Amino acid sequence: MELMQRVFFTALSALTVCYALIKFSLGYWKRRGILHEKPKFLWGNIKGVVSGKRHISEALHTIYESYKGRAPFVGCYALLKPYILVLDLKLAQQILVSHAGHFTSRGLYNNVDLEPLSGNLLQLDGHKWRSLHAQSSQVFTNSNIQKLLPRLLQLSRQLQFRLGEQKLQGLNISKLVNGYNTDVIAALAYGLLGEEPQFNQLTHCYWQNFSLWRNYLALEFPLLARLFQHRSYEPSVMDYFHKLALTQLDQQRRRDRQPLQTFLQLYTQAELRETQIAAQAFSFILAGLSPLNATLSFCLYELALQPELQERLRTEINKVLGQHKGELTAECLQDLIYAKQTLKETLRLHTPYAFLIRRTTKDFEVAKSVFMLARGNNIVIPVAAIHRDPSIYADPLRFDPDRFNPSAELNRSAMSFLPFGAGLRGCIAQQFAEKQLLIGLVNLLQHHKYAPCAETQIPLQYDTRKLLLVPKVDIQLSVERVSC
Protein backbone atom coordinates (compact mmCIF):
# COMPACT_ATOMS: atom_id res chain seq x y z
CA MET A 1 0.00 0.00 0.00
CA GLU A 2 2.84 2.34 0.89
CA LEU A 3 4.53 1.55 -2.43
CA MET A 4 1.33 2.38 -4.34
CA GLN A 5 1.07 5.69 -2.53
CA ARG A 6 4.65 6.57 -3.43
CA VAL A 7 4.05 5.70 -7.08
CA PHE A 8 0.84 7.74 -7.08
CA PHE A 9 2.40 10.84 -5.52
CA THR A 10 5.49 10.57 -7.73
CA ALA A 11 3.32 10.40 -10.85
CA LEU A 12 1.17 13.26 -9.57
CA SER A 13 4.26 15.36 -8.88
CA ALA A 14 5.63 14.64 -12.36
CA LEU A 15 2.33 15.59 -13.98
CA THR A 16 2.15 18.76 -11.90
CA VAL A 17 5.67 19.76 -12.98
CA CYS A 18 4.86 19.01 -16.65
CA TYR A 19 1.64 21.01 -16.40
CA ALA A 20 3.49 23.96 -14.84
CA LEU A 21 6.19 23.86 -17.53
CA ILE A 22 3.61 23.79 -20.31
CA LYS A 23 1.67 26.70 -18.78
CA PHE A 24 4.93 28.60 -18.33
CA SER A 25 5.92 28.03 -21.98
CA LEU A 26 2.49 29.14 -23.21
CA GLY A 27 2.68 32.30 -21.08
CA TYR A 28 5.73 33.75 -22.83
CA TRP A 29 3.93 36.49 -24.79
CA LYS A 30 1.67 37.37 -21.86
CA ARG A 31 4.70 37.89 -19.62
CA ARG A 32 6.23 40.18 -22.25
CA GLY A 33 3.01 42.15 -22.59
CA ILE A 34 2.75 41.51 -26.33
CA LEU A 35 -0.51 41.11 -28.24
CA HIS A 36 -0.96 37.42 -28.94
CA GLU A 37 -3.41 34.76 -30.01
CA LYS A 38 -4.58 32.82 -26.92
CA PRO A 39 -3.03 29.34 -27.13
CA LYS A 40 -4.74 26.00 -26.61
CA PHE A 41 -3.19 23.83 -23.92
CA LEU A 42 -0.30 21.82 -25.41
CA TRP A 43 -1.27 22.59 -29.04
CA GLY A 44 -0.59 26.32 -28.99
CA ASN A 45 -2.24 27.84 -32.08
CA ILE A 46 -1.83 24.92 -34.48
CA LYS A 47 -4.48 22.52 -33.22
CA GLY A 48 -5.52 20.26 -36.08
CA VAL A 49 -2.27 20.82 -38.01
CA VAL A 50 -0.29 17.99 -36.40
CA SER A 51 -3.13 15.52 -37.03
CA GLY A 52 -3.44 16.67 -40.66
CA LYS A 53 -6.96 18.06 -40.33
CA ARG A 54 -5.85 21.44 -41.67
CA HIS A 55 -2.76 22.88 -43.32
CA ILE A 56 -0.35 25.08 -41.39
CA SER A 57 -1.04 27.88 -43.90
CA GLU A 58 -4.71 27.88 -42.87
CA ALA A 59 -3.78 28.29 -39.19
CA LEU A 60 -1.43 31.18 -40.02
CA HIS A 61 -4.00 32.81 -42.31
CA THR A 62 -6.61 32.76 -39.54
CA ILE A 63 -4.28 34.57 -37.12
CA TYR A 64 -3.17 37.02 -39.84
CA GLU A 65 -6.75 37.98 -40.69
CA SER A 66 -7.72 38.33 -37.02
CA TYR A 67 -4.92 40.76 -36.08
CA LYS A 68 -3.90 42.52 -39.30
CA GLY A 69 -3.91 46.29 -38.86
CA ARG A 70 -3.86 46.15 -35.06
CA ALA A 71 -0.07 45.84 -34.63
CA PRO A 72 3.06 45.24 -36.73
CA PHE A 73 3.25 41.70 -35.36
CA VAL A 74 1.41 39.30 -33.07
CA GLY A 75 2.59 36.50 -30.81
CA CYS A 76 1.54 32.90 -31.44
CA TYR A 77 2.65 29.36 -30.61
CA ALA A 78 3.57 26.28 -32.62
CA LEU A 79 2.80 23.72 -29.92
CA LEU A 80 4.88 25.14 -27.04
CA LYS A 81 7.28 27.17 -29.18
CA PRO A 82 6.58 30.94 -29.25
CA TYR A 83 6.67 32.66 -32.65
CA ILE A 84 6.29 36.22 -33.85
CA LEU A 85 3.86 36.37 -36.77
CA VAL A 86 4.55 39.41 -38.95
CA LEU A 87 1.47 41.43 -39.95
CA ASP A 88 3.04 44.53 -41.49
CA LEU A 89 4.81 44.61 -44.88
CA LYS A 90 7.19 47.34 -43.71
CA LEU A 91 8.33 45.11 -40.86
CA ALA A 92 8.71 42.23 -43.31
CA GLN A 93 10.91 44.50 -45.46
CA GLN A 94 13.09 45.30 -42.45
CA ILE A 95 13.44 41.65 -41.44
CA LEU A 96 14.12 40.27 -44.92
CA VAL A 97 16.02 43.10 -46.58
CA SER A 98 16.97 46.37 -44.92
CA HIS A 99 18.01 44.87 -41.54
CA ALA A 100 18.58 41.30 -42.70
CA GLY A 101 21.83 41.16 -40.72
CA HIS A 102 19.72 40.88 -37.54
CA PHE A 103 17.82 37.87 -38.94
CA THR A 104 20.31 35.65 -40.78
CA SER A 105 19.27 32.46 -38.98
CA ARG A 106 16.38 30.15 -39.83
CA GLY A 107 16.79 27.92 -36.79
CA LEU A 108 16.42 24.67 -38.77
CA TYR A 109 17.98 21.47 -37.52
CA ASN A 110 21.15 20.12 -39.12
CA ASN A 111 23.78 17.59 -38.12
CA VAL A 112 26.61 17.70 -40.64
CA ASP A 113 28.66 15.06 -38.80
CA LEU A 114 25.87 12.47 -38.95
CA GLU A 115 24.09 13.68 -42.11
CA PRO A 116 26.63 15.47 -44.34
CA LEU A 117 23.95 16.48 -46.85
CA SER A 118 22.22 18.59 -44.18
CA GLY A 119 25.10 21.03 -44.63
CA ASN A 120 23.19 22.91 -47.34
CA LEU A 121 22.22 26.57 -47.63
CA LEU A 122 18.65 25.88 -46.55
CA GLN A 123 19.56 24.29 -43.21
CA LEU A 124 22.81 25.92 -42.14
CA ASP A 125 23.08 29.02 -39.96
CA GLY A 126 25.81 31.20 -38.51
CA HIS A 127 29.33 31.48 -39.88
CA LYS A 128 29.00 28.16 -41.78
CA TRP A 129 26.05 29.57 -43.71
CA ARG A 130 27.75 32.94 -44.33
CA SER A 131 30.87 31.28 -45.75
CA LEU A 132 28.89 28.87 -47.93
CA HIS A 133 26.55 31.61 -49.14
CA ALA A 134 29.48 33.81 -50.20
CA GLN A 135 30.98 30.96 -52.23
CA SER A 136 27.62 29.87 -53.69
CA SER A 137 26.84 33.41 -54.86
CA GLN A 138 29.60 32.96 -57.45
CA VAL A 139 27.70 29.97 -58.86
CA PHE A 140 24.29 31.56 -59.48
CA THR A 141 25.38 34.65 -61.42
CA ASN A 142 23.40 35.77 -64.47
CA SER A 143 26.37 34.89 -66.68
CA ASN A 144 26.50 31.31 -65.41
CA ILE A 145 22.74 30.83 -65.74
CA GLN A 146 22.94 31.96 -69.37
CA LYS A 147 25.72 29.45 -70.04
CA LEU A 148 23.54 26.62 -68.70
CA LEU A 149 20.48 27.73 -70.69
CA PRO A 150 21.22 25.61 -73.83
CA ARG A 151 21.35 22.45 -71.73
CA LEU A 152 18.10 23.39 -69.99
CA LEU A 153 16.42 23.98 -73.36
CA GLN A 154 17.68 20.62 -74.60
CA LEU A 155 16.21 18.84 -71.57
CA SER A 156 12.87 20.62 -71.94
CA ARG A 157 12.28 19.04 -75.35
CA GLN A 158 11.64 15.75 -73.54
CA LEU A 159 8.29 17.21 -72.50
CA GLN A 160 7.17 17.25 -76.14
CA PHE A 161 8.30 13.64 -76.47
CA ARG A 162 6.40 12.58 -73.35
CA LEU A 163 3.24 14.33 -74.52
CA GLY A 164 3.51 12.45 -77.81
CA GLU A 165 1.56 12.76 -81.04
CA GLN A 166 -1.75 11.37 -79.75
CA LYS A 167 -4.65 13.67 -80.64
CA LEU A 168 -6.59 13.39 -77.36
CA GLN A 169 -5.62 11.71 -74.12
CA GLY A 170 -6.05 11.85 -70.35
CA LEU A 171 -2.77 12.49 -68.55
CA ASN A 172 -1.44 12.61 -65.03
CA ILE A 173 -0.04 16.15 -65.15
CA SER A 174 1.72 15.83 -61.79
CA LYS A 175 3.78 12.89 -63.06
CA LEU A 176 4.43 14.63 -66.38
CA VAL A 177 5.96 17.75 -64.83
CA ASN A 178 7.79 15.69 -62.20
CA GLY A 179 9.56 13.88 -65.04
CA TYR A 180 10.70 17.18 -66.53
CA ASN A 181 11.89 18.74 -63.27
CA THR A 182 13.62 15.53 -62.15
CA ASP A 183 15.44 15.35 -65.49
CA VAL A 184 16.66 18.91 -65.05
CA ILE A 185 17.94 18.28 -61.52
CA ALA A 186 19.54 14.96 -62.49
CA ALA A 187 21.36 16.55 -65.42
CA LEU A 188 22.26 20.01 -64.13
CA ALA A 189 22.73 19.37 -60.40
CA TYR A 190 24.27 15.89 -60.67
CA GLY A 191 25.58 15.72 -64.23
CA LEU A 192 23.66 12.54 -65.10
CA LEU A 193 23.10 11.66 -68.75
CA GLY A 194 19.84 9.93 -69.66
CA GLU A 195 17.17 8.56 -67.35
CA GLU A 196 18.17 7.00 -64.03
CA PRO A 197 15.16 5.07 -62.58
CA GLN A 198 16.72 4.79 -59.12
CA PHE A 199 17.42 8.53 -59.01
CA ASN A 200 13.84 9.29 -60.04
CA GLN A 201 12.44 6.98 -57.38
CA LEU A 202 14.62 8.17 -54.50
CA THR A 203 13.92 11.87 -55.05
CA HIS A 204 10.60 11.23 -53.29
CA CYS A 205 11.84 8.82 -50.59
CA TYR A 206 14.28 10.83 -48.50
CA TRP A 207 11.50 11.70 -45.99
CA GLN A 208 9.97 8.24 -46.03
CA ASN A 209 9.74 7.95 -42.23
CA PHE A 210 9.03 11.62 -41.58
CA SER A 211 7.66 12.36 -38.10
CA LEU A 212 6.44 15.86 -37.32
CA TRP A 213 6.85 15.22 -33.59
CA ARG A 214 10.46 14.03 -33.86
CA ASN A 215 11.41 16.91 -36.10
CA TYR A 216 9.67 19.41 -33.82
CA LEU A 217 11.67 18.07 -30.86
CA ALA A 218 14.86 18.32 -32.92
CA LEU A 219 14.09 21.98 -33.63
CA GLU A 220 13.32 22.66 -29.98
CA PHE A 221 16.23 20.70 -28.52
CA PRO A 222 18.96 20.50 -31.21
CA LEU A 223 21.77 19.62 -28.78
CA LEU A 224 19.82 16.67 -27.41
CA ALA A 225 18.85 15.63 -30.94
CA ARG A 226 22.52 15.54 -31.94
CA LEU A 227 23.41 13.69 -28.76
CA PHE A 228 20.83 10.99 -29.54
CA GLN A 229 21.85 11.01 -33.24
CA HIS A 230 18.49 12.09 -34.61
CA ARG A 231 18.29 11.79 -38.40
CA SER A 232 16.07 14.02 -40.49
CA TYR A 233 16.32 11.85 -43.60
CA GLU A 234 16.31 8.21 -44.65
CA PRO A 235 19.96 7.03 -44.25
CA SER A 236 20.06 4.74 -47.31
CA VAL A 237 18.70 7.50 -49.55
CA MET A 238 21.21 10.02 -48.20
CA ASP A 239 24.03 7.54 -48.83
CA TYR A 240 22.87 7.15 -52.43
CA PHE A 241 22.80 10.89 -53.18
CA HIS A 242 26.10 11.47 -51.36
CA LYS A 243 27.92 8.71 -53.23
CA LEU A 244 26.33 9.73 -56.52
CA ALA A 245 27.62 13.30 -56.20
CA LEU A 246 31.13 12.09 -55.29
CA THR A 247 31.14 9.65 -58.23
CA GLN A 248 30.04 12.36 -60.65
CA LEU A 249 32.70 14.74 -59.32
CA ASP A 250 35.34 12.05 -59.84
CA GLN A 251 34.17 11.45 -63.41
CA GLN A 252 34.11 15.18 -64.05
CA ARG A 253 37.78 15.49 -63.08
CA ARG A 254 38.67 12.78 -65.59
CA ARG A 255 37.17 14.77 -68.46
CA ASP A 256 39.39 17.65 -69.50
CA ARG A 257 38.14 20.96 -70.92
CA GLN A 258 34.50 19.94 -71.03
CA PRO A 259 31.95 22.68 -71.83
CA LEU A 260 29.98 24.11 -68.91
CA GLN A 261 26.85 22.01 -68.52
CA THR A 262 26.28 21.43 -64.79
CA PHE A 263 26.18 23.16 -61.44
CA LEU A 264 28.69 20.57 -60.21
CA GLN A 265 31.28 22.20 -62.46
CA LEU A 266 30.42 25.64 -61.12
CA TYR A 267 30.62 24.52 -57.51
CA THR A 268 34.00 22.92 -58.20
CA GLN A 269 35.23 26.28 -59.47
CA ALA A 270 33.94 27.86 -56.24
CA GLU A 271 36.49 25.68 -54.40
CA LEU A 272 34.06 23.94 -52.07
CA ARG A 273 34.90 20.60 -50.51
CA GLU A 274 33.36 17.54 -52.19
CA THR A 275 30.93 16.87 -49.34
CA GLN A 276 29.83 20.52 -49.41
CA ILE A 277 29.18 20.21 -53.15
CA ALA A 278 27.17 17.02 -52.55
CA ALA A 279 25.05 18.86 -49.97
CA GLN A 280 24.31 21.69 -52.41
CA ALA A 281 23.38 19.20 -55.14
CA PHE A 282 20.93 17.57 -52.73
CA SER A 283 19.41 20.97 -51.94
CA PHE A 284 18.07 21.12 -55.53
CA ILE A 285 15.91 18.13 -54.60
CA LEU A 286 15.17 19.20 -51.04
CA ALA A 287 14.21 22.82 -51.74
CA GLY A 288 13.31 22.78 -55.42
CA LEU A 289 11.66 19.65 -56.77
CA SER A 290 8.28 19.68 -54.98
CA PRO A 291 7.70 23.47 -55.38
CA LEU A 292 8.56 23.33 -59.09
CA ASN A 293 6.27 20.33 -59.64
CA ALA A 294 3.42 21.97 -57.74
CA THR A 295 3.76 25.28 -59.59
CA LEU A 296 3.61 23.83 -63.12
CA SER A 297 0.79 21.44 -62.14
CA PHE A 298 -1.27 24.23 -60.51
CA CYS A 299 -0.64 26.48 -63.51
CA LEU A 300 -1.99 23.96 -66.03
CA TYR A 301 -4.93 23.25 -63.71
CA GLU A 302 -5.92 26.93 -63.58
CA LEU A 303 -5.48 27.35 -67.34
CA ALA A 304 -7.60 24.25 -67.96
CA LEU A 305 -10.41 25.88 -65.98
CA GLN A 306 -10.09 29.15 -67.93
CA PRO A 307 -9.57 28.21 -71.61
CA GLU A 308 -9.66 31.86 -72.73
CA LEU A 309 -6.56 32.62 -70.64
CA GLN A 310 -4.90 29.46 -71.91
CA GLU A 311 -5.55 30.47 -75.52
CA ARG A 312 -4.23 33.99 -74.89
CA LEU A 313 -1.03 32.51 -73.48
CA ARG A 314 -0.61 30.01 -76.34
CA THR A 315 -1.11 32.84 -78.84
CA GLU A 316 1.69 34.82 -77.16
CA ILE A 317 4.00 31.79 -77.17
CA ASN A 318 3.52 31.13 -80.87
CA LYS A 319 3.79 34.81 -81.78
CA VAL A 320 7.04 35.29 -79.83
CA LEU A 321 8.53 32.05 -81.18
CA GLY A 322 7.64 33.20 -84.68
CA GLN A 323 9.55 36.42 -84.10
CA HIS A 324 12.61 34.37 -83.11
CA LYS A 325 12.54 31.90 -86.03
CA GLY A 326 10.86 29.23 -83.94
CA GLU A 327 13.82 29.03 -81.55
CA LEU A 328 13.42 29.31 -77.78
CA THR A 329 16.35 31.54 -76.81
CA ALA A 330 17.30 33.87 -73.95
CA GLU A 331 15.93 36.81 -75.96
CA CYS A 332 12.72 34.89 -76.67
CA LEU A 333 12.21 34.23 -72.96
CA GLN A 334 12.47 37.95 -72.23
CA ASP A 335 9.55 38.64 -74.58
CA LEU A 336 7.15 36.12 -72.99
CA ILE A 337 5.49 38.76 -70.82
CA TYR A 338 2.09 37.14 -70.28
CA ALA A 339 3.68 33.74 -69.62
CA LYS A 340 5.71 35.27 -66.80
CA GLN A 341 2.60 36.95 -65.41
CA THR A 342 0.80 33.60 -65.49
CA LEU A 343 3.53 31.89 -63.51
CA LYS A 344 3.63 34.73 -60.99
CA GLU A 345 -0.12 34.51 -60.49
CA THR A 346 0.20 30.76 -59.97
CA LEU A 347 2.88 31.34 -57.34
CA ARG A 348 0.65 33.93 -55.67
CA LEU A 349 -2.51 31.86 -55.51
CA HIS A 350 -0.81 28.50 -54.84
CA THR A 351 2.31 29.49 -52.92
CA PRO A 352 4.41 26.32 -52.35
CA TYR A 353 6.32 27.90 -49.45
CA ALA A 354 3.35 29.21 -47.48
CA PHE A 355 5.56 30.87 -44.85
CA LEU A 356 9.12 32.03 -44.22
CA ILE A 357 10.92 31.55 -40.93
CA ARG A 358 13.74 33.57 -39.39
CA ARG A 359 15.40 33.75 -35.99
CA THR A 360 16.58 37.02 -34.48
CA THR A 361 20.37 36.97 -34.07
CA LYS A 362 20.58 40.49 -32.58
CA ASP A 363 18.04 42.54 -30.61
CA PHE A 364 15.98 44.65 -32.99
CA GLU A 365 13.78 47.62 -32.06
CA VAL A 366 10.61 47.75 -34.11
CA ALA A 367 10.12 51.20 -35.65
CA LYS A 368 7.24 53.26 -34.20
CA SER A 369 6.73 50.68 -31.49
CA VAL A 370 7.70 50.22 -27.85
CA PHE A 371 8.50 46.56 -28.49
CA MET A 372 11.73 44.80 -29.37
CA LEU A 373 12.36 41.58 -31.24
CA ALA A 374 14.70 39.91 -28.78
CA ARG A 375 17.69 37.81 -29.75
CA GLY A 376 16.54 34.22 -30.20
CA ASN A 377 12.91 35.10 -31.07
CA ASN A 378 11.49 32.92 -33.83
CA ILE A 379 9.71 34.79 -36.61
CA VAL A 380 7.22 33.58 -39.20
CA ILE A 381 6.17 35.61 -42.25
CA PRO A 382 2.82 34.22 -43.51
CA VAL A 383 3.48 34.45 -47.25
CA ALA A 384 0.32 32.62 -48.38
CA ALA A 385 -1.83 34.87 -46.17
CA ILE A 386 -0.18 37.99 -47.64
CA HIS A 387 -0.73 36.63 -51.15
CA ARG A 388 -4.44 36.21 -50.41
CA ASP A 389 -4.94 39.50 -48.59
CA PRO A 390 -7.94 41.26 -50.26
CA SER A 391 -6.51 44.67 -49.35
CA ILE A 392 -3.51 43.85 -51.58
CA TYR A 393 -5.10 41.62 -54.22
CA ALA A 394 -8.77 42.27 -54.96
CA ASP A 395 -10.86 39.09 -55.15
CA PRO A 396 -7.75 37.09 -54.11
CA LEU A 397 -9.11 33.61 -54.86
CA ARG A 398 -9.62 34.46 -58.54
CA PHE A 399 -6.82 33.44 -60.93
CA ASP A 400 -5.90 36.57 -62.90
CA PRO A 401 -2.43 36.95 -64.47
CA ASP A 402 -3.14 40.63 -65.24
CA ARG A 403 -2.47 41.35 -61.56
CA PHE A 404 1.19 41.18 -62.56
CA ASN A 405 1.27 43.51 -65.51
CA PRO A 406 4.09 46.06 -64.98
CA SER A 407 1.86 48.97 -63.95
CA ALA A 408 -0.03 46.89 -61.37
CA GLU A 409 3.21 45.61 -59.83
CA LEU A 410 4.55 49.14 -59.43
CA ASN A 411 1.58 50.00 -57.20
CA ARG A 412 2.35 47.24 -54.70
CA SER A 413 5.07 46.73 -52.12
CA ALA A 414 7.82 44.32 -53.10
CA MET A 415 6.94 42.44 -49.90
CA SER A 416 3.45 41.66 -51.22
CA PHE A 417 4.91 38.89 -53.43
CA LEU A 418 7.38 36.55 -51.74
CA PRO A 419 7.31 33.08 -53.34
CA PHE A 420 11.12 32.95 -53.29
CA GLY A 421 11.62 34.94 -50.11
CA ALA A 422 13.81 38.05 -50.33
CA GLY A 423 17.10 39.47 -49.18
CA LEU A 424 20.12 37.60 -47.84
CA ARG A 425 18.25 34.36 -47.19
CA GLY A 426 16.02 34.49 -50.22
CA CYS A 427 16.24 31.66 -52.76
CA ILE A 428 19.73 31.89 -54.26
CA ALA A 429 18.57 29.88 -57.31
CA GLN A 430 15.51 32.05 -58.02
CA GLN A 431 16.68 33.18 -61.45
CA PHE A 432 17.33 29.63 -62.59
CA ALA A 433 14.05 28.31 -61.12
CA GLU A 434 12.08 31.02 -62.96
CA LYS A 435 13.69 30.03 -66.25
CA GLN A 436 13.05 26.35 -65.59
CA LEU A 437 9.35 27.07 -64.99
CA LEU A 438 9.02 29.37 -67.99
CA ILE A 439 10.72 26.98 -70.40
CA GLY A 440 8.65 24.08 -69.09
CA LEU A 441 5.40 26.04 -69.51
CA VAL A 442 6.24 26.99 -73.10
CA ASN A 443 6.91 23.36 -74.06
CA LEU A 444 3.73 22.19 -72.36
CA LEU A 445 1.48 24.73 -74.09
CA GLN A 446 2.99 25.26 -77.52
CA HIS A 447 1.37 22.22 -79.17
CA HIS A 448 -1.17 21.07 -76.56
CA LYS A 449 -4.25 22.40 -74.83
CA TYR A 450 -5.63 21.26 -71.51
CA ALA A 451 -9.12 20.79 -70.12
CA PRO A 452 -10.71 19.17 -67.06
CA CYS A 453 -11.58 15.50 -67.32
CA ALA A 454 -13.61 13.07 -65.20
CA GLU A 455 -10.60 12.47 -62.91
CA THR A 456 -9.90 16.18 -62.29
CA GLN A 457 -10.48 17.15 -58.66
CA ILE A 458 -12.65 20.29 -58.60
CA PRO A 459 -12.33 22.23 -56.39
CA LEU A 460 -8.65 21.64 -55.82
CA GLN A 461 -7.56 20.45 -52.38
CA TYR A 462 -4.15 20.75 -50.71
CA ASP A 463 -2.35 17.94 -48.92
CA THR A 464 -2.77 18.97 -45.27
CA ARG A 465 -0.08 16.51 -44.13
CA LYS A 466 2.70 18.30 -46.00
CA LEU A 467 4.53 21.47 -44.98
CA LEU A 468 4.49 22.76 -48.56
CA LEU A 469 1.29 23.63 -50.40
CA VAL A 470 0.97 20.75 -52.87
CA PRO A 471 -2.07 18.99 -54.39
CA LYS A 472 -3.75 16.36 -52.22
CA VAL A 473 -4.02 14.06 -55.23
CA ASP A 474 -2.25 14.09 -58.57
CA ILE A 475 -3.70 16.58 -61.05
CA GLN A 476 -5.32 14.82 -64.01
CA LEU A 477 -6.30 16.67 -67.19
CA SER A 478 -7.48 15.98 -70.70
CA VAL A 479 -4.73 16.88 -73.20
CA GLU A 480 -5.38 17.59 -76.87
CA ARG A 481 -2.71 18.18 -79.50
CA VAL A 482 -3.26 21.33 -81.56
CA SER A 483 -1.63 22.67 -84.69
CA CYS A 484 0.24 25.97 -84.39
Rosetta blueprint (number, residue, H / E / L):
1 M L
2 E H
3 L H
4 M H
5 Q H
6 R H
7 V H
8 F H
9 F H
10 T H
11 A H
12 L H
13 S H
14 A H
15 L H
16 T H
17 V H
18 C H
19 Y H
20 A H
21 L H
22 I H
23 K H
24 F H
25 S H
26 L L
27 G L
28 Y H
29 W H
30 K H
31 R H
32 R H
33 G L
34 I L
35 L L
36 H E
37 E L
38 K L
39 P L
40 K E
41 F L
42 L L
43 W L
44 G E
45 N L
46 I L
47 K L
48 G L
49 V L
50 V L
51 S L
52 G L
53 K L
54 R L
55 H L
56 I H
57 S H
58 E H
59 A H
60 L H
61 H H
62 T H
63 I H
64 Y H
65 E H
66 S H
67 Y H
68 K L
69 G L
70 R L
71 A L
72 P L
73 F E
74 V E
75 G E
76 C E
77 Y E
78 A E
79 L L
80 L L
81 K E
82 P E
83 Y E
84 I E
85 L E
86 V E
87 L L
88 D L
89 L H
90 K H
91 L H
92 A H
93 Q H
94 Q H
95 I H
96 L H
97 V H
98 S H
99 H L
100 A H
101 G H
102 H H
103 F L
104 T L
105 S E
106 R L
107 G L
108 L L
109 Y L
110 N L
111 N L
112 V L
113 D L
114 L L
115 E L
116 P H
117 L H
118 S H
119 G L
120 N L
121 L L
122 L L
123 Q L
124 L L
125 D L
126 G H
127 H H
128 K H
129 W H
130 R H
131 S H
132 L H
133 H H
134 A H
135 Q H
136 S H
137 S L
138 Q L
139 V L
140 F L
141 T L
142 N H
143 S H
144 N H
145 I H
146 Q H
147 K H
148 L H
149 L H
150 P H
151 R H
152 L H
153 L H
154 Q H
155 L H
156 S H
157 R H
158 Q H
159 L H
160 Q H
161 F H
162 R H
163 L H
164 G L
165 E L
166 Q L
167 K L
168 L E
169 Q E
170 G E
171 L E
172 N E
173 I H
174 S H
175 K H
176 L H
177 V H
178 N H
179 G H
180 Y H
181 N H
182 T H
183 D H
184 V H
185 I H
186 A H
187 A H
188 L H
189 A L
190 Y L
191 G L
192 L L
193 L L
194 G L
195 E L
196 E L
197 P H
198 Q H
199 F H
200 N H
201 Q H
202 L H
203 T L
204 H L
205 C L
206 Y L
207 W L
208 Q L
209 N L
210 F L
211 S L
212 L H
213 W H
214 R H
215 N H
216 Y H
217 L H
218 A H
219 L H
220 E H
221 F L
222 P H
223 L H
224 L H
225 A H
226 R H
227 L H
228 F L
229 Q L
230 H L
231 R L
232 S L
233 Y L
234 E L
235 P H
236 S H
237 V H
238 M H
239 D H
240 Y H
241 F H
242 H H
243 K H
244 L H
245 A H
246 L H
247 T H
248 Q H
249 L H
250 D H
251 Q H
252 Q H
253 R H
254 R H
255 R L
256 D L
257 R L
258 Q L
259 P L
260 L L
261 Q L
262 T L
263 F H
264 L H
265 Q H
266 L H
267 Y H
268 T H
269 Q H
270 A L
271 E L
272 L L
273 R L
274 E H
275 T H
276 Q H
277 I H
278 A H
279 A H
280 Q H
281 A H
282 F H
283 S H
284 F H
285 I H
286 L H
287 A H
288 G H
289 L H
290 S H
291 P H
292 L H
293 N H
294 A H
295 T H
296 L H
297 S H
298 F H
299 C H
300 L H
301 Y H
302 E H
303 L H
304 A H
305 L H
306 Q L
307 P H
308 E H
309 L H
310 Q H
311 E H
312 R H
313 L H
314 R H
315 T H
316 E H
317 I H
318 N H
319 K H
320 V H
321 L H
322 G H
323 Q H
324 H L
325 K L
326 G L
327 E L
328 L L
329 T L
330 A H
331 E H
332 C H
333 L H
334 Q H
335 D L
336 L L
337 I H
338 Y H
339 A H
340 K H
341 Q H
342 T H
343 L H
344 K H
345 E H
346 T H
347 L H
348 R H
349 L H
350 H L
351 T L
352 P L
353 Y L
354 A L
355 F L
356 L E
357 I E
358 R E
359 R E
360 T L
361 T L
362 K L
363 D L
364 F E
365 E E
366 V L
367 A L
368 K L
369 S L
370 V L
371 F L
372 M E
373 L E
374 A L
375 R L
376 G L
377 N L
378 N E
379 I E
380 V E
381 I E
382 P L
383 V H
384 A H
385 A H
386 I H
387 H H
388 R L
389 D L
390 P L
391 S L
392 I L
393 Y L
394 A L
395 D L
396 P L
397 L L
398 R L
399 F L
400 D L
401 P H
402 D H
403 R H
404 F H
405 N L
406 P H
407 S H
408 A H
409 E H
410 L H
411 N L
412 R L
413 S L
414 A H
415 M H
416 S H
417 F L
418 L L
419 P L
420 F L
421 G L
422 A L
423 G H
424 L H
425 R H
426 G L
427 C L
428 I L
429 A L
430 Q H
431 Q H
432 F H
433 A H
434 E H
435 K H
436 Q H
437 L H
438 L H
439 I H
440 G H
441 L H
442 V H
443 N H
444 L H
445 L H
446 Q L
447 H L
448 H E
449 K E
450 Y E
451 A E
452 P L
453 C L
454 A L
455 E L
456 T L
457 Q L
458 I L
459 P L
460 L L
461 Q L
462 Y E
463 D L
464 T L
465 R L
466 K L
467 L L
468 L L
469 L L
470 V L
471 P E
472 K L
473 V L
474 D L
475 I L
476 Q E
477 L E
478 S E
479 V E
480 E E
481 R E
482 V L
483 S L
484 C L
